């Protein structure tokens, strides 16, 4: 076949260029540049001839066309690496490490050219096409593994999720390899060879890039790289076993395919767990109620921090000199409100950590039988977190209004008490399933105590101000008898009116609480008695 002869002739010319490249490293830069240019021209010519060969196969055999194209791609990549190694070794002494790298690159180049020639020869023989394609894939995967195991740090990083996603390709390719081993059909083997190259290459790249993702610990990185290697070696053994079956298709050998695929599956599981560890938390279903709870907790923390930032920007309004005590009160109120905002922010973050700990321990979210119970628990946690956020936001608004002179001390006291009440509910919600002695629960309790202290301080400051104001308001009593009686009646009328308003407010509060509690799990309903 003239086409095959043409490929053979061009490939031989490329091998000669390779020799010139290696010797050029020890000679002048001009000779080296000449050798690099010559080899680049030859590889372009070889690629064109191979493409013609692939096209001559016809469109009804795309898998074999892919095998040929992959073979020339491998040669081109090896040549690129060789030119890079040659530049690195230029003018260096014979015992320099870069010289060893150059020799290694030259060896890979010759191996890949030989592999291309074998593939071209096998393409003409339908009985060996698949076998040859599989041999070429095994060689390619070994070369990719060498790159993966090198100390080179990847130019870019990718997320742990990407690493997990790429393991799906390995699972599919493993199933395909087992099927090819059982059928022994050349077309199945070719398809396996082509799929395997991409699946393993993608997995190795994603694994190494994810290992260098920001904040990944040395221990987790080492574990991920180890299982990336283990998965590849297991997969190589599976492909080698398929090759053995193609030579000698016995039921015993086919039966062993399951054990090889099991090894790959085990390494994939370990690889996924390593990627999960990179994220710093358990890999979880976003629909899981416990995950929704954590998201809500973090959302509550964010809204509390936003409210706290607003407080930071507030300054007591300017007042005349004689009102120094009130100015002091407004500063007290601001400081107390800031303390509460900071404390509730810390509390909600601690609740999030405690909730994550429960998921990690498997007490929540891992047993399907408890799904309804976990859902209710998570709902309780979400409700409590939202309450804390809402109460803190109201308190900040009340503090703001008070400083501007638009709100009563009573509103401040009520808001602070609501923060304390919702905090208590959040603590109860977390304690329902948690281990009381765990580190996260201790931190949560401490955060809860801090909120209570801050709320109490604000209530005290506001009450003191309210009483101070009452003392300062001197009542002018009218001396005339009729005027005095009218004054008493008016005062009593106002008192009765206030008492009725108080009673109505109490009833309204009771109704609101009743409505609220309908949506809360039993554990969260506190006795208001």
Order of alpha helices (4+ residues) and beta strands (2+ residues): alpha-alpha-alpha-alpha-alpha-alpha-alpha-alpha-alpha-alpha-alpha-alpha-alpha-alpha-alpha-alpha
